[in-house]
Amino acid sequence: MTLLYFAQAKRVTGSPSETLDTAAPLSTDQLWAEILRRHPDLALLHPVIRLARNGEFAAPDTLFHPGDEVALIPPVSGG
């Protein structure tokens, strides 16, 4: 599974992406637990970050599979 970090999440992790090796699908809660284990400072952003799975926003009950691309998308402002 590839994790993609944008904006504030990228700054917090210090990287635009990383690989998460998992043999089984992960629930949203399981995925967040692993992300926060690796990057505890993301806990402050967790409530406002949206997850996207393979280019589409993920529902709270989404299962994330080993080959998925998962983007962590913080709120953005535009004009």
mmCIF file of the N, C-alpha and C atoms, coordinates in Angstrom:
data_MODEL
# 
_entry.id   MODEL 
# 
loop_
_atom_site.group_PDB 
_atom_site.id 
_atom_site.type_symbol 
_atom_site.label_atom_id 
_atom_site.label_alt_id 
_atom_site.label_comp_id 
_atom_site.label_asym_id 
_atom_site.label_entity_id 
_atom_site.label_seq_id 
_atom_site.pdbx_PDB_ins_code 
_atom_site.Cartn_x 
_atom_site.Cartn_y 
_atom_site.Cartn_z 
_atom_site.occupancy 
_atom_site.B_iso_or_equiv 
_atom_site.pdbx_formal_charge 
_atom_site.auth_seq_id 
_atom_site.auth_comp_id 
_atom_site.auth_asym_id 
_atom_site.auth_atom_id 
_atom_site.pdbx_PDB_model_num 
ATOM 1   N N  . MET A 1 1  ? 0.859   -1.164 0.000  1.00 0.00 ? 1  MET A N  1 
ATOM 2   C CA . MET A 1 1  ? 0.000   0.000  0.000  1.00 0.00 ? 1  MET A CA 1 
ATOM 3   C C  . MET A 1 1  ? 0.907   1.230  0.000  1.00 0.00 ? 1  MET A C  1 
ATOM 4   N N  . THR A 1 2  ? 0.567   2.172  -0.849 1.00 0.00 ? 2  THR A N  1 
ATOM 5   C CA . THR A 1 2  ? 1.330   3.415  -0.917 1.00 0.00 ? 2  THR A CA 1 
ATOM 6   C C  . THR A 1 2  ? 0.543   4.509  -0.225 1.00 0.00 ? 2  THR A C  1 
ATOM 7   N N  . LEU A 1 3  ? 1.180   5.202  0.707  1.00 0.00 ? 3  LEU A N  1 
ATOM 8   C CA . LEU A 1 3  ? 0.570   6.328  1.394  1.00 0.00 ? 3  LEU A CA 1 
ATOM 9   C C  . LEU A 1 3  ? 1.134   7.608  0.805  1.00 0.00 ? 3  LEU A C  1 
ATOM 10  N N  . LEU A 1 4  ? 0.264   8.515  0.406  1.00 0.00 ? 4  LEU A N  1 
ATOM 11  C CA . LEU A 1 4  ? 0.671   9.796  -0.164 1.00 0.00 ? 4  LEU A CA 1 
ATOM 12  C C  . LEU A 1 4  ? 0.289   10.909 0.808  1.00 0.00 ? 4  LEU A C  1 
ATOM 13  N N  . TYR A 1 5  ? 1.252   11.771 1.101  1.00 0.00 ? 5  TYR A N  1 
ATOM 14  C CA . TYR A 1 5  ? 1.034   12.863 2.048  1.00 0.00 ? 5  TYR A CA 1 
ATOM 15  C C  . TYR A 1 5  ? 1.065   14.200 1.317  1.00 0.00 ? 5  TYR A C  1 
ATOM 16  N N  . PHE A 1 6  ? 0.095   15.064 1.616  1.00 0.00 ? 6  PHE A N  1 
ATOM 17  C CA . PHE A 1 6  ? 0.004   16.363 0.987  1.00 0.00 ? 6  PHE A CA 1 
ATOM 18  C C  . PHE A 1 6  ? -0.032  17.469 2.035  1.00 0.00 ? 6  PHE A C  1 
ATOM 19  N N  . ALA A 1 7  ? 0.413   18.661 1.630  1.00 0.00 ? 7  ALA A N  1 
ATOM 20  C CA . ALA A 1 7  ? 0.335   19.879 2.432  1.00 0.00 ? 7  ALA A CA 1 
ATOM 21  C C  . ALA A 1 7  ? 0.888   19.662 3.846  1.00 0.00 ? 7  ALA A C  1 
ATOM 22  N N  . GLN A 1 8  ? 0.082   19.959 4.877  1.00 0.00 ? 8  GLN A N  1 
ATOM 23  C CA . GLN A 1 8  ? 0.551   19.848 6.256  1.00 0.00 ? 8  GLN A CA 1 
ATOM 24  C C  . GLN A 1 8  ? 0.989   18.426 6.595  1.00 0.00 ? 8  GLN A C  1 
ATOM 25  N N  . ALA A 1 9  ? 0.312   17.430 6.065  1.00 0.00 ? 9  ALA A N  1 
ATOM 26  C CA . ALA A 1 9  ? 0.680   16.035 6.344  1.00 0.00 ? 9  ALA A CA 1 
ATOM 27  C C  . ALA A 1 9  ? 2.071   15.734 5.800  1.00 0.00 ? 9  ALA A C  1 
ATOM 28  N N  . LYS A 1 10 ? 2.388   16.276 4.659  1.00 0.00 ? 10 LYS A N  1 
ATOM 29  C CA . LYS A 1 10 ? 3.721   16.098 4.069  1.00 0.00 ? 10 LYS A CA 1 
ATOM 30  C C  . LYS A 1 10 ? 4.779   16.756 4.952  1.00 0.00 ? 10 LYS A C  1 
ATOM 31  N N  . ARG A 1 11 ? 4.473   17.949 5.457  1.00 0.00 ? 11 ARG A N  1 
ATOM 32  C CA . ARG A 1 11 ? 5.423   18.635 6.344  1.00 0.00 ? 11 ARG A CA 1 
ATOM 33  C C  . ARG A 1 11 ? 5.636   17.851 7.636  1.00 0.00 ? 11 ARG A C  1 
ATOM 34  N N  . VAL A 1 12 ? 4.565   17.317 8.196  1.00 0.00 ? 12 VAL A N  1 
ATOM 35  C CA . VAL A 1 12 ? 4.667   16.582 9.462  1.00 0.00 ? 12 VAL A CA 1 
ATOM 36  C C  . VAL A 1 12 ? 5.470   15.288 9.284  1.00 0.00 ? 12 VAL A C  1 
ATOM 37  N N  . THR A 1 13 ? 5.210   14.564 8.209  1.00 0.00 ? 13 THR A N  1 
ATOM 38  C CA . THR A 1 13 ? 5.903   13.282 8.000  1.00 0.00 ? 13 THR A CA 1 
ATOM 39  C C  . THR A 1 13 ? 7.302   13.463 7.440  1.00 0.00 ? 13 THR A C  1 
ATOM 40  N N  . GLY A 1 14 ? 7.553   14.605 6.807  1.00 0.00 ? 14 GLY A N  1 
ATOM 41  C CA . GLY A 1 14 ? 8.846   14.845 6.191  1.00 0.00 ? 14 GLY A CA 1 
ATOM 42  C C  . GLY A 1 14 ? 9.034   14.111 4.879  1.00 0.00 ? 14 GLY A C  1 
ATOM 43  N N  . SER A 1 15 ? 7.944   13.599 4.322  1.00 0.00 ? 15 SER A N  1 
ATOM 44  C CA . SER A 1 15 ? 8.034   12.822 3.093  1.00 0.00 ? 15 SER A CA 1 
ATOM 45  C C  . SER A 1 15 ? 6.735   12.946 2.304  1.00 0.00 ? 15 SER A C  1 
ATOM 46  N N  . PRO A 1 16 ? 6.819   12.903 0.973  1.00 0.00 ? 16 PRO A N  1 
ATOM 47  C CA . PRO A 1 16 ? 5.590   12.940 0.186  1.00 0.00 ? 16 PRO A CA 1 
ATOM 48  C C  . PRO A 1 16 ? 4.884   11.587 0.110  1.00 0.00 ? 16 PRO A C  1 
ATOM 49  N N  . SER A 1 17 ? 5.607   10.506 0.444  1.00 0.00 ? 17 SER A N  1 
ATOM 50  C CA . SER A 1 17 ? 4.984   9.182  0.360  1.00 0.00 ? 17 SER A CA 1 
ATOM 51  C C  . SER A 1 17 ? 5.800   8.156  1.142  1.00 0.00 ? 17 SER A C  1 
ATOM 52  N N  . GLU A 1 18 ? 5.172   7.025  1.376  1.00 0.00 ? 18 GLU A N  1 
ATOM 53  C CA . GLU A 1 18 ? 5.858   5.881  1.970  1.00 0.00 ? 18 GLU A CA 1 
ATOM 54  C C  . GLU A 1 18 ? 5.048   4.626  1.664  1.00 0.00 ? 18 GLU A C  1 
ATOM 55  N N  . THR A 1 19 ? 5.688   3.492  1.844  1.00 0.00 ? 19 THR A N  1 
ATOM 56  C CA . THR A 1 19 ? 5.043   2.204  1.610  1.00 0.00 ? 19 THR A CA 1 
ATOM 57  C C  . THR A 1 19 ? 4.670   1.575  2.936  1.00 0.00 ? 19 THR A C  1 
ATOM 58  N N  . LEU A 1 20 ? 3.465   1.054  2.988  1.00 0.00 ? 20 LEU A N  1 
ATOM 59  C CA . LEU A 1 20 ? 2.986   0.317  4.164  1.00 0.00 ? 20 LEU A CA 1 
ATOM 60  C C  . LEU A 1 20 ? 2.785   -1.127 3.735  1.00 0.00 ? 20 LEU A C  1 
ATOM 61  N N  . ASP A 1 21 ? 3.608   -2.017 4.266  1.00 0.00 ? 21 ASP A N  1 
ATOM 62  C CA . ASP A 1 21 ? 3.492   -3.437 3.931  1.00 0.00 ? 21 ASP A CA 1 
ATOM 63  C C  . ASP A 1 21 ? 2.422   -4.078 4.804  1.00 0.00 ? 21 ASP A C  1 
ATOM 64  N N  . THR A 1 22 ? 1.409   -4.610 4.150  1.00 0.00 ? 22 THR A N  1 
ATOM 65  C CA . THR A 1 22 ? 0.347   -5.313 4.853  1.00 0.00 ? 22 THR A CA 1 
ATOM 66  C C  . THR A 1 22 ? -0.139  -6.453 3.965  1.00 0.00 ? 22 THR A C  1 
ATOM 67  N N  . ALA A 1 23 ? -0.393  -7.583 4.580  1.00 0.00 ? 23 ALA A N  1 
ATOM 68  C CA . ALA A 1 23 ? -0.858  -8.746 3.818  1.00 0.00 ? 23 ALA A CA 1 
ATOM 69  C C  . ALA A 1 23 ? -2.383  -8.813 3.763  1.00 0.00 ? 23 ALA A C  1 
ATOM 70  N N  . ALA A 1 24 ? -3.032  -8.131 4.666  1.00 0.00 ? 24 ALA A N  1 
ATOM 71  C CA . ALA A 1 24 ? -4.497  -8.194 4.762  1.00 0.00 ? 24 ALA A CA 1 
ATOM 72  C C  . ALA A 1 24 ? -5.084  -6.796 4.614  1.00 0.00 ? 24 ALA A C  1 
ATOM 73  N N  . PRO A 1 25 ? -6.338  -6.708 4.211  1.00 0.00 ? 25 PRO A N  1 
ATOM 74  C CA . PRO A 1 25 ? -6.999  -5.400 4.167  1.00 0.00 ? 25 PRO A CA 1 
ATOM 75  C C  . PRO A 1 25 ? -7.064  -4.775 5.564  1.00 0.00 ? 25 PRO A C  1 
ATOM 76  N N  . LEU A 1 26 ? -7.071  -3.456 5.589  1.00 0.00 ? 26 LEU A N  1 
ATOM 77  C CA . LEU A 1 26 ? -7.176  -2.723 6.849  1.00 0.00 ? 26 LEU A CA 1 
ATOM 78  C C  . LEU A 1 26 ? -8.437  -1.867 6.823  1.00 0.00 ? 26 LEU A C  1 
ATOM 79  N N  . SER A 1 27 ? -9.123  -1.810 7.943  1.00 0.00 ? 27 SER A N  1 
ATOM 80  C CA . SER A 1 27 ? -10.249 -0.891 8.081  1.00 0.00 ? 27 SER A CA 1 
ATOM 81  C C  . SER A 1 27 ? -9.684  0.523  8.202  1.00 0.00 ? 27 SER A C  1 
ATOM 82  N N  . THR A 1 28 ? -10.546 1.492  8.098  1.00 0.00 ? 28 THR A N  1 
ATOM 83  C CA . THR A 1 28 ? -10.115 2.881  8.265  1.00 0.00 ? 28 THR A CA 1 
ATOM 84  C C  . THR A 1 28 ? -9.455  3.075  9.627  1.00 0.00 ? 28 THR A C  1 
ATOM 85  N N  . ASP A 1 29 ? -10.047 2.534  10.681 1.00 0.00 ? 29 ASP A N  1 
ATOM 86  C CA . ASP A 1 29 ? -9.478  2.669  12.030 1.00 0.00 ? 29 ASP A CA 1 
ATOM 87  C C  . ASP A 1 29 ? -8.114  1.977  12.131 1.00 0.00 ? 29 ASP A C  1 
ATOM 88  N N  . GLN A 1 30 ? -7.988  0.798  11.537 1.00 0.00 ? 30 GLN A N  1 
ATOM 89  C CA . GLN A 1 30 ? -6.704  0.090  11.571 1.00 0.00 ? 30 GLN A CA 1 
ATOM 90  C C  . GLN A 1 30 ? -5.631  0.857  10.802 1.00 0.00 ? 30 GLN A C  1 
ATOM 91  N N  . LEU A 1 31 ? -6.014  1.406  9.657  1.00 0.00 ? 31 LEU A N  1 
ATOM 92  C CA . LEU A 1 31 ? -5.062  2.181  8.870  1.00 0.00 ? 31 LEU A CA 1 
ATOM 93  C C  . LEU A 1 31 ? -4.609  3.409  9.646  1.00 0.00 ? 31 LEU A C  1 
ATOM 94  N N  . TRP A 1 32 ? -5.553  4.127  10.227 1.00 0.00 ? 32 TRP A N  1 
ATOM 95  C CA . TRP A 1 32 ? -5.175  5.305  11.018 1.00 0.00 ? 32 TRP A CA 1 
ATOM 96  C C  . TRP A 1 32 ? -4.289  4.926  12.199 1.00 0.00 ? 32 TRP A C  1 
ATOM 97  N N  . ALA A 1 33 ? -4.571  3.819  12.836 1.00 0.00 ? 33 ALA A N  1 
ATOM 98  C CA . ALA A 1 33 ? -3.735  3.380  13.965 1.00 0.00 ? 33 ALA A CA 1 
ATOM 99  C C  . ALA A 1 33 ? -2.290  3.183  13.508 1.00 0.00 ? 33 ALA A C  1 
ATOM 100 N N  . GLU A 1 34 ? -2.107  2.584  12.344 1.00 0.00 ? 34 GLU A N  1 
ATOM 101 C CA . GLU A 1 34 ? -0.758  2.365  11.827 1.00 0.00 ? 34 GLU A CA 1 
ATOM 102 C C  . GLU A 1 34 ? -0.096  3.680  11.419 1.00 0.00 ? 34 GLU A C  1 
ATOM 103 N N  . ILE A 1 35 ? -0.843  4.549  10.773 1.00 0.00 ? 35 ILE A N  1 
ATOM 104 C CA . ILE A 1 35 ? -0.289  5.849  10.375 1.00 0.00 ? 35 ILE A CA 1 
ATOM 105 C C  . ILE A 1 35 ? 0.146   6.639  11.611 1.00 0.00 ? 35 ILE A C  1 
ATOM 106 N N  . LEU A 1 36 ? -0.693  6.663  12.632 1.00 0.00 ? 36 LEU A N  1 
ATOM 107 C CA . LEU A 1 36 ? -0.369  7.419  13.843 1.00 0.00 ? 36 LEU A CA 1 
ATOM 108 C C  . LEU A 1 36 ? 0.743   6.767  14.652 1.00 0.00 ? 36 LEU A C  1 
ATOM 109 N N  . ARG A 1 37 ? 0.885   5.453  14.540 1.00 0.00 ? 37 ARG A N  1 
ATOM 110 C CA . ARG A 1 37 ? 2.017   4.784  15.189 1.00 0.00 ? 37 ARG A CA 1 
ATOM 111 C C  . ARG A 1 37 ? 3.327   5.256  14.558 1.00 0.00 ? 37 ARG A C  1 
ATOM 112 N N  . ARG A 1 38 ? 3.317   5.392  13.242 1.00 0.00 ? 38 ARG A N  1 
ATOM 113 C CA . ARG A 1 38 ? 4.509   5.834  12.515 1.00 0.00 ? 38 ARG A CA 1 
ATOM 114 C C  . ARG A 1 38 ? 4.749   7.332  12.658 1.00 0.00 ? 38 ARG A C  1 
ATOM 115 N N  . HIS A 1 39 ? 3.678   8.103  12.705 1.00 0.00 ? 39 HIS A N  1 
ATOM 116 C CA . HIS A 1 39 ? 3.772   9.570  12.709 1.00 0.00 ? 39 HIS A CA 1 
ATOM 117 C C  . HIS A 1 39 ? 2.823   10.146 13.761 1.00 0.00 ? 39 HIS A C  1 
ATOM 118 N N  . PRO A 1 40 ? 3.188   10.056 15.036 1.00 0.00 ? 40 PRO A N  1 
ATOM 119 C CA . PRO A 1 40 ? 2.288   10.523 16.107 1.00 0.00 ? 40 PRO A CA 1 
ATOM 120 C C  . PRO A 1 40 ? 1.877   11.991 15.973 1.00 0.00 ? 40 PRO A C  1 
ATOM 121 N N  . ASP A 1 41 ? 2.722   12.806 15.356 1.00 0.00 ? 41 ASP A N  1 
ATOM 122 C CA . ASP A 1 41 ? 2.386   14.226 15.229 1.00 0.00 ? 41 ASP A CA 1 
ATOM 123 C C  . ASP A 1 41 ? 1.214   14.472 14.275 1.00 0.00 ? 41 ASP A C  1 
ATOM 124 N N  . LEU A 1 42 ? 0.829   13.479 13.502 1.00 0.00 ? 42 LEU A N  1 
ATOM 125 C CA . LEU A 1 42 ? -0.347  13.617 12.647 1.00 0.00 ? 42 LEU A CA 1 
ATOM 126 C C  . LEU A 1 42 ? -1.647  13.579 13.449 1.00 0.00 ? 42 LEU A C  1 
ATOM 127 N N  . ALA A 1 43 ? -1.571  13.233 14.710 1.00 0.00 ? 43 ALA A N  1 
ATOM 128 C CA . ALA A 1 43 ? -2.785  13.152 15.546 1.00 0.00 ? 43 ALA A CA 1 
ATOM 129 C C  . ALA A 1 43 ? -3.532  14.485 15.569 1.00 0.00 ? 43 ALA A C  1 
ATOM 130 N N  . LEU A 1 44 ? -2.802  15.593 15.528 1.00 0.00 ? 44 LEU A N  1 
ATOM 131 C CA . LEU A 1 44 ? -3.460  16.905 15.530 1.00 0.00 ? 44 LEU A CA 1 
ATOM 132 C C  . LEU A 1 44 ? -4.248  17.152 14.246 1.00 0.00 ? 44 LEU A C  1 
ATOM 133 N N  . LEU A 1 45 ? -3.795  16.578 13.146 1.00 0.00 ? 45 LEU A N  1 
ATOM 134 C CA . LEU A 1 45 ? -4.471  16.758 11.868 1.00 0.00 ? 45 LEU A CA 1 
ATOM 135 C C  . LEU A 1 45 ? -5.524  15.687 11.586 1.00 0.00 ? 45 LEU A C  1 
ATOM 136 N N  . HIS A 1 46 ? -5.443  14.588 12.307 1.00 0.00 ? 46 HIS A N  1 
ATOM 137 C CA . HIS A 1 46 ? -6.329  13.448 12.051 1.00 0.00 ? 46 HIS A CA 1 
ATOM 138 C C  . HIS A 1 46 ? -7.804  13.832 11.906 1.00 0.00 ? 46 HIS A C  1 
ATOM 139 N N  . PRO A 1 47 ? -8.344  14.678 12.782 1.00 0.00 ? 47 PRO A N  1 
ATOM 140 C CA . PRO A 1 47 ? -9.777  14.998 12.663 1.00 0.00 ? 47 PRO A CA 1 
ATOM 141 C C  . PRO A 1 47 ? -10.169 15.710 11.371 1.00 0.00 ? 47 PRO A C  1 
ATOM 142 N N  . VAL A 1 48 ? -9.212  16.338 10.691 1.00 0.00 ? 48 VAL A N  1 
ATOM 143 C CA . VAL A 1 48 ? -9.569  17.122 9.507  1.00 0.00 ? 48 VAL A CA 1 
ATOM 144 C C  . VAL A 1 48 ? -9.040  16.526 8.203  1.00 0.00 ? 48 VAL A C  1 
ATOM 145 N N  . ILE A 1 49 ? -8.239  15.479 8.280  1.00 0.00 ? 49 ILE A N  1 
ATOM 146 C CA . ILE A 1 49 ? -7.703  14.849 7.076  1.00 0.00 ? 49 ILE A CA 1 
ATOM 147 C C  . ILE A 1 49 ? -8.737  13.901 6.489  1.00 0.00 ? 49 ILE A C  1 
ATOM 148 N N  . ARG A 1 50 ? -8.894  13.976 5.163  1.00 0.00 ? 50 ARG A N  1 
ATOM 149 C CA . ARG A 1 50 ? -9.744  13.018 4.445  1.00 0.00 ? 50 ARG A CA 1 
ATOM 150 C C  . ARG A 1 50 ? -8.840  11.996 3.782  1.00 0.00 ? 50 ARG A C  1 
ATOM 151 N N  . LEU A 1 51 ? -9.292  10.768 3.767  1.00 0.00 ? 51 LEU A N  1 
ATOM 152 C CA . LEU A 1 51 ? -8.557  9.712  3.085  1.00 0.00 ? 51 LEU A CA 1 
ATOM 153 C C  . LEU A 1 51 ? -9.180  9.481  1.711  1.00 0.00 ? 51 LEU A C  1 
ATOM 154 N N  . ALA A 1 52 ? -8.322  9.255  0.736  1.00 0.00 ? 52 ALA A N  1 
ATOM 155 C CA . ALA A 1 52 ? -8.778  8.891  -0.600 1.00 0.00 ? 52 ALA A CA 1 
ATOM 156 C C  . ALA A 1 52 ? -8.116  7.560  -0.955 1.00 0.00 ? 52 ALA A C  1 
ATOM 157 N N  . ARG A 1 53 ? -8.900  6.655  -1.506 1.00 0.00 ? 53 ARG A N  1 
ATOM 158 C CA . ARG A 1 53 ? -8.407  5.327  -1.910 1.00 0.00 ? 53 ARG A CA 1 
ATOM 159 C C  . ARG A 1 53 ? -8.488  5.234  -3.429 1.00 0.00 ? 53 ARG A C  1 
ATOM 160 N N  . ASN A 1 54 ? -7.339  5.058  -4.048 1.00 0.00 ? 54 ASN A N  1 
ATOM 161 C CA . ASN A 1 54 ? -7.264  4.920  -5.508 1.00 0.00 ? 54 ASN A CA 1 
ATOM 162 C C  . ASN A 1 54 ? -7.987  6.048  -6.238 1.00 0.00 ? 54 ASN A C  1 
ATOM 163 N N  . GLY A 1 55 ? -7.773  7.282  -5.759 1.00 0.00 ? 55 GLY A N  1 
ATOM 164 C CA . GLY A 1 55 ? -8.293  8.456  -6.440 1.00 0.00 ? 55 GLY A CA 1 
ATOM 165 C C  . GLY A 1 55 ? -9.700  8.881  -6.082 1.00 0.00 ? 55 GLY A C  1 
ATOM 166 N N  . GLU A 1 56 ? -10.341 8.185  -5.149 1.00 0.00 ? 56 GLU A N  1 
ATOM 167 C CA . GLU A 1 56 ? -11.702 8.555  -4.738 1.00 0.00 ? 56 GLU A CA 1 
ATOM 168 C C  . GLU A 1 56 ? -11.764 8.681  -3.227 1.00 0.00 ? 56 GLU A C  1 
ATOM 169 N N  . PHE A 1 57 ? -12.490 9.685  -2.745 1.00 0.00 ? 57 PHE A N  1 
ATOM 170 C CA . PHE A 1 57 ? -12.618 9.850  -1.305 1.00 0.00 ? 57 PHE A CA 1 
ATOM 171 C C  . PHE A 1 57 ? -13.192 8.579  -0.692 1.00 0.00 ? 57 PHE A C  1 
ATOM 172 N N  . ALA A 1 58 ? -12.636 8.195  0.454  1.00 0.00 ? 58 ALA A N  1 
ATOM 173 C CA . ALA A 1 58 ? -13.020 6.953  1.123  1.00 0.00 ? 58 ALA A CA 1 
ATOM 174 C C  . ALA A 1 58 ? -14.115 7.209  2.153  1.00 0.00 ? 58 ALA A C  1 
ATOM 175 N N  . ALA A 1 59 ? -15.073 6.307  2.203  1.00 0.00 ? 59 ALA A N  1 
ATOM 176 C CA . ALA A 1 59 ? -16.120 6.334  3.228  1.00 0.00 ? 59 ALA A CA 1 
ATOM 177 C C  . ALA A 1 59 ? -15.538 5.786  4.535  1.00 0.00 ? 59 ALA A C  1 
ATOM 178 N N  . PRO A 1 60 ? -16.176 6.074  5.661  1.00 0.00 ? 60 PRO A N  1 
ATOM 179 C CA . PRO A 1 60 ? -15.659 5.589  6.942  1.00 0.00 ? 60 PRO A CA 1 
ATOM 180 C C  . PRO A 1 60 ? -15.546 4.061  7.033  1.00 0.00 ? 60 PRO A C  1 
ATOM 181 N N  . ASP A 1 61 ? -16.342 3.337  6.245  1.00 0.00 ? 61 ASP A N  1 
ATOM 182 C CA . ASP A 1 61 ? -16.308 1.869  6.318  1.00 0.00 ? 61 ASP A CA 1 
ATOM 183 C C  . ASP A 1 61 ? -15.460 1.233  5.204  1.00 0.00 ? 61 ASP A C  1 
ATOM 184 N N  . THR A 1 62 ? -14.636 2.032  4.548  1.00 0.00 ? 62 THR A N  1 
ATOM 185 C CA . THR A 1 62 ? -13.793 1.534  3.457  1.00 0.00 ? 62 THR A CA 1 
ATOM 186 C C  . THR A 1 62 ? -12.742 0.555  3.981  1.00 0.00 ? 62 THR A C  1 
ATOM 187 N N  . LEU A 1 63 ? -12.495 -0.496 3.214  1.00 0.00 ? 63 LEU A N  1 
ATOM 188 C CA . LEU A 1 63 ? -11.370 -1.394 3.474  1.00 0.00 ? 63 LEU A CA 1 
ATOM 189 C C  . LEU A 1 63 ? -10.243 -1.015 2.530  1.00 0.00 ? 63 LEU A C  1 
ATOM 190 N N  . PHE A 1 64 ? -9.050  -0.903 3.072  1.00 0.00 ? 64 PHE A N  1 
ATOM 191 C CA . PHE A 1 64 ? -7.867  -0.554 2.306  1.00 0.00 ? 64 PHE A CA 1 
ATOM 192 C C  . PHE A 1 64 ? -7.057  -1.816 2.071  1.00 0.00 ? 64 PHE A C  1 
ATOM 193 N N  . HIS A 1 65 ? -6.771  -2.101 0.793  1.00 0.00 ? 65 HIS A N  1 
ATOM 194 C CA . HIS A 1 65 ? -6.119  -3.350 0.399  1.00 0.00 ? 65 HIS A CA 1 
ATOM 195 C C  . HIS A 1 65 ? -4.634  -3.132 0.124  1.00 0.00 ? 65 HIS A C  1 
ATOM 196 N N  . PRO A 1 66 ? -3.833  -4.219 0.174  1.00 0.00 ? 66 PRO A N  1 
ATOM 197 C CA . PRO A 1 66 ? -2.382  -4.090 0.039  1.00 0.00 ? 66 PRO A CA 1 
ATOM 198 C C  . PRO A 1 66 ? -1.908  -3.304 -1.187 1.00 0.00 ? 66 PRO A C  1 
ATOM 199 N N  . GLY A 1 67 ? -2.552  -3.382 -2.327 1.00 0.00 ? 67 GLY A N  1 
ATOM 200 C CA . GLY A 1 67 ? -2.099  -2.677 -3.521 1.00 0.00 ? 67 GLY A CA 1 
ATOM 201 C C  . GLY A 1 67 ? -2.659  -1.277 -3.699 1.00 0.00 ? 67 GLY A C  1 
ATOM 202 N N  . ASP A 1 68 ? -3.429  -0.800 -2.741 1.00 0.00 ? 68 ASP A N  1 
ATOM 203 C CA . ASP A 1 68 ? -4.086  0.499  -2.871 1.00 0.00 ? 68 ASP A CA 1 
ATOM 204 C C  . ASP A 1 68 ? -3.110  1.661  -2.755 1.00 0.00 ? 68 ASP A C  1 
ATOM 205 N N  . GLU A 1 69 ? -3.518  2.770  -3.370 1.00 0.00 ? 69 GLU A N  1 
ATOM 206 C CA . GLU A 1 69 ? -2.846  4.046  -3.177 1.00 0.00 ? 69 GLU A CA 1 
ATOM 207 C C  . GLU A 1 69 ? -3.763  4.884  -2.294 1.00 0.00 ? 69 GLU A C  1 
ATOM 208 N N  . VAL A 1 70 ? -3.256  5.305  -1.151 1.00 0.00 ? 70 VAL A N  1 
ATOM 209 C CA . VAL A 1 70 ? -4.061  6.033  -0.173 1.00 0.00 ? 70 VAL A CA 1 
ATOM 210 C C  . VAL A 1 70 ? -3.476  7.426  0.010  1.00 0.00 ? 70 VAL A C  1 
ATOM 211 N N  . ALA A 1 71 ? -4.274  8.427  -0.269 1.00 0.00 ? 71 ALA A N  1 
ATOM 212 C CA . ALA A 1 71 ? -3.846  9.819  -0.098 1.00 0.00 ? 71 ALA A CA 1 
ATOM 213 C C  . ALA A 1 71 ? -4.451  10.388 1.176  1.00 0.00 ? 71 ALA A C  1 
ATOM 214 N N  . LEU A 1 72 ? -3.618  11.094 1.947  1.00 0.00 ? 72 LEU A N  1 
ATOM 215 C CA . LEU A 1 72 ? -4.078  11.810 3.125  1.00 0.00 ? 72 LEU A CA 1 
ATOM 216 C C  . LEU A 1 72 ? -4.192  13.262 2.721  1.00 0.00 ? 72 LEU A C  1 
ATOM 217 N N  . ILE A 1 73 ? -5.412  13.764 2.692  1.00 0.00 ? 73 ILE A N  1 
ATOM 218 C CA . ILE A 1 73 ? -5.682  15.091 2.141  1.00 0.00 ? 73 ILE A CA 1 
ATOM 219 C C  . ILE A 1 73 ? -6.181  16.017 3.249  1.00 0.00 ? 73 ILE A C  1 
ATOM 220 N N  . PRO A 1 74 ? -5.318  16.933 3.681  1.00 0.00 ? 74 PRO A N  1 
ATOM 221 C CA . PRO A 1 74 ? -5.751  17.923 4.677  1.00 0.00 ? 74 PRO A CA 1 
ATOM 222 C C  . PRO A 1 74 ? -6.651  18.964 4.014  1.00 0.00 ? 74 PRO A C  1 
ATOM 223 N N  . PRO A 1 75 ? -7.337  19.768 4.797  1.00 0.00 ? 75 PRO A N  1 
ATOM 224 C CA . PRO A 1 75 ? -8.153  20.822 4.209  1.00 0.00 ? 75 PRO A CA 1 
ATOM 225 C C  . PRO A 1 75 ? -7.261  21.800 3.444  1.00 0.00 ? 75 PRO A C  1 
ATOM 226 N N  . VAL A 1 76 ? -7.786  22.307 2.374  1.00 0.00 ? 76 VAL A N  1 
ATOM 227 C CA . VAL A 1 76 ? -7.051  23.297 1.589  1.00 0.00 ? 76 VAL A CA 1 
ATOM 228 C C  . VAL A 1 76 ? -7.936  24.515 1.393  1.00 0.00 ? 76 VAL A C  1 
ATOM 229 N N  . SER A 1 77 ? -7.295  25.632 1.193  1.00 0.00 ? 77 SER A N  1 
ATOM 230 C CA . SER A 1 77 ? -8.070  26.835 0.887  1.00 0.00 ? 77 SER A CA 1 
ATOM 231 C C  . SER A 1 77 ? -7.726  27.268 -0.521 1.00 0.00 ? 77 SER A C  1 
ATOM 232 N N  . GLY A 1 78 ? -8.655  27.892 -1.119 1.00 0.00 ? 78 GLY A N  1 
ATOM 233 C CA . GLY A 1 78 ? -8.434  28.348 -2.481 1.00 0.00 ? 78 GLY A CA 1 
ATOM 234 C C  . GLY A 1 78 ? -9.028  29.718 -2.679 1.00 0.00 ? 78 GLY A C  1 
ATOM 235 N N  . GLY A 1 79 ? -8.849  30.202 -3.831 1.00 0.00 ? 79 GLY A N  1 
ATOM 236 C CA . GLY A 1 79 ? -9.402  31.521 -4.059 1.00 0.00 ? 79 GLY A CA 1 
ATOM 237 C C  . GLY A 1 79 ? -9.587  31.775 -5.520 1.00 0.00 ? 79 GLY A C  1 
# 
